[in-house]
């Protein structure tokens, strides 16, 4: 691995994780600049969550190296844990408690005095648009509200690095936009965010650099502009005089890509041909 620099929040080289015969992460190399949103884009089962868990010290790598702000995730795990926070795909708060009770409880566990924990909880509830629901049990929250309270819990103590693992999966468009606004606000405060997602538009909206991962490997990496340029930005429209020749036209399709904003799959990209 290259010499560590404070400009990088995350640096990995040949990161590997296996489960039995399955190589879930197969030699991942990442270089994540500090103070940015870095997107890790790929389908279910690509290895995104496993990579995050290794970086957050929840799983031990089977090969390669990984450093967070220059600290080895294996040999200096405690140093890493003191700098990071993780919001997973499922809510980690207690659904039988109110939003305020959850935040106060977590604040106390993190060492805040009762008054300070209550003040911090109030600040976060207001900032995340949850003040009116602070007395409502989390199990009665909407999906978007649950994601917001979960992210709020992750930044009770402002982390240097926040892992967001598919934070908007299953949310409606309005709730997704609210989460996006929160991500931007968190980064504006100086926190680095590593965002995993299945959605092209989410990575496009938030990330300054993106790694595309599939079958445990990084298959493309760069800025949004670089990735778009690598697959071509044009769109070909075909209007057929003879509708019976559609199969022939369809054979041309895979050579180009049409616009797509749904979940990423290995055959989807920023643009693909549309034929009609």
Buried (B, 14 or more C-beta within 10 A) or exposed (E): BEEEEEEBBBBBBBBBBBEEEEBBBBBBBBBBBBBBBBBBBBBEEBBBBBBBBBBBBBBEBBEBBBBBBBBBBBEBBEBBBEBBBBBBEEBEBBEEBBBBBBBBBBBBEEEBEEEEBBBBBBEBBEBBBBBEBBEBBBEEBEBBBBBBBBBBBBBBEEBBBBBBBBBBBEBEEEBBBBBBEBBEEBBEEEBBBBBBBBBBBBBBBBBEBBBBBBBBBBEBBBEBEEBBEEBBEEEBEBEEEEEEEEEEBEEEBEEBBBEBEEBBEEEBBBBBBBBE
